[in-house]
Amino acid sequence: MVRRTKEEAQETRNGILDAAEQIFFEKGVSRTSLADIAQAAGVTRGAIYWHFANKGDLFTAMFDRVLLPLDEIQAASLDPQEADPLGRLVEICTMCLRDCANDPRQRRAFDILFLKCEFVEEMGPVMTRYQNNMRDALVNIAGGLRNAISKGQLPADLDVERAAALLHAFIGGSLRDMLFLPEAMDYGRYAEQMVDAIFDTLRLSPSMRIAATADAPQGVMR
């Protein structure tokens, strides 16, 4: 009986997340109320509050479930025992682009985040969470790059911080381009080649070396 109750609770939670995703996508986050989501999910507002503290908490949970499949691969890229950390980084980047192109749920989630979410007062905690996630992503990318350097997969003098910023900007920019101008590039077909190109830049470009940073003019951010 207890197990069944837990299963029902999880089913209700998933139904709320599905409804929120659809309504956020159709109306935008700021124009969506919890009452709208409750009606779409076929539950009461009380049921929503049982699972989520507020709309921001619901939004975060909706987005987190899209990113969850990447967590295991990301952990592998940071694992000192991983034989191919560079391969895991390539896999993460490729999955982000390819899945957003091919998976409707992924595409809706990123569409909501980039195009239909106003970080107004009620979404302030979400903005803070998003900024923290970005900082964590940069740290984790840098950790994966250092792991790859330690395995001889990338140049020893690679400027890791700038390389991490470049990778992060490439993925974020590609996702936005995919949503704003989907006909410009078939990421479902060419994600792997696009990702290979950016990693070729890290391996081969003199501008990504530490010496290039030392030669930069005063005031230029690393």
N, C-alpha and C positions, 0 to 999 in steps of 0.2 A: 504493500500500500504506500509506504514512504517513498519507495523507488518510483512508483507510478506518479506520485505527487510531484517529485522532482522533475520527472520527464515532462509532465504537463506544464510546470512552471517554465522550463526551458523552451518548450514549444510556444508558450505565450510570449516569452521574451523575444524569441526569434520573429514571431509574427508582428510584434511591435516594431522591431528594427526594420523588417521588410516594409511595413507601412510607412514608417518615417522616411526611409530612403525614397520611396515613390513620391510622397507628398513634398518632401524637400526639393526633389528634382522638378516637380511640376510647378510649385509655387515659390520656391526660394525659402531659405531658412527663416529669415526675419518675418515673413508673411505667413508662416505656418505656426499654428497653435497646438498645444497638447490635445486640445479637444478635436482638432482636425485629425491628428494621428490616432486618437482613441476611436473615432468614428470609422476611420479606414481600417483599423485593425480589428474592429468588432469587440472592443473591450471598454471598460470604464477608465476615466482619468485616474481613479484610485489604483487600478491595475498598473498603469504606467508608473505612478509614484512608488509602487511596491518594488519595481525593478530599477528605476532611474530617479536620481534626485531632482533633475530639472531637464530642460530642453538641451542645455549644453552637455550634460552628462549623456543623454541619449544620442546626441550628435557624435560625441567622441566614441561611444561604443559601436555605433554604426560604422564609423571609419576604421576603427581598430580591427574589426573582423575581416576587413579587406586586406589589411597589412599582415595579419597573423601568419599566413603561409610563408612569409619572408623571414620570420624570426629565426627559424631553425637554420636556414641557410646563412643568415647573418652571423649567428653564433659560431657556425663552422668556419667562417672567414676569419674569426678572431681566435680560434682555437690553435694554440701552438703545436698541437699534434696533427693538425690538418695538413695533409701532404700538398694540397692544391688550393691555397687561400685565394690566389688570383682567379682561379676558375670559379670559386664561389662568388666572388665579387662580380664577375662577368655574368654569372647566372642570375644574381639579384637584379642587376640593371636590365638584363634582357627580359626577365619576367615582368618587371614593372611596365615596360613599354609594350611588350607583346600582349600581356593580359589586359591592359587598359584598352588596347585596340580590339581584342577578341571577346572579352568577357563583359556582358552588359552590366553586371553588378559593379565590377571594377570601374567601368567607364562612368556610370552614374555617380559613384562615390567621389571620383576625382572631379567630375563636372560640378557637383555640389560644392566641394571644397574650394575650387578655383574660380567658379563663375557665379555661384548662387548663394554664397555665404557672406553676409555683411558682419564684420566684427564690431558690432555695436555693443552697448553696455551689457546687455544680458548675455552676450557671447564673449565677454571679456575673459573668463576663465578658459574658454576654448582657444582664444588667441594666445594666451599664455602657454597652454598645453602645446599648441602648434609650434610656437617658438622653441619650447624646450625639446620637442621632438626633432626639430631641425638641428638644434645644437647636438643632441644625442647622435643624430645621423652623421653629422660631420665627424664627431669623435669616433664613431664606429667605422666609418669609411677609412679614416686615417689609420685606425688600428689594423684593419684588414690589409691596407697598403703596406704598413710596416711588416706585417706577417709575411706578405708576399716578397718583400725585399729580403727578409731573413732567409727565405727559401731560394733566393737567387732568381726570382721571377720578374723582378723589376730592378732598375738601376739603383745602386747603393746611394747615389747622390740625388735621387729624386726628392724634390721639395714636397714633402708629404702633405703639409697643410694646404698649399695651393692646389695640389693634385686632388685632394678631397673636395675643395671648393669647386673645382672645375667639374668633377664628376657629379656633384650635387646639383650644380647649375644646369648641367647637360640633361639630367633626368627631369628636373622640374620644368625646364624650358621645353623639352620635348613633349611632356605631358600637356602643357598649356597649348603648345602649337597643335597637338593632335586634337584638342577639344575645340579650339578656335577655328582651325583651318584643316579639317581632316583630310581634304583631298590633296594637300600638299605633299604628303608622304604616307605610304602604306606601311605603317609600323608593324602591323600584323605580319607582313611579309619580310620586311627589311630590318626588324629590330636587332637581330644578331649582327648584321653587317654594320649598323650604326654604332652599336656598342663596341665592336671590334675596332672601329675607327678611332673612338675616343681613347681606348686603351693603347692603341698604337701611338697616339700622341704622347701619352705618359711614358711609354718606353723609349720613344725616338726623338722627341722635341727637345732641343737644347734649352728652350725657354722654360722648361719644367725642371731644370736642374738647380741645385742650391746655389751654384756659382752665379746663375742668372739673377737670383734674388739679391745676392750681395752687391751686384752691379746696378741694381735699380736705383733711381733717383730718390733723394730724401723725401719722406712724406708719402711714398707709395706703399699701400697696404700689402703685407705679405699674404 
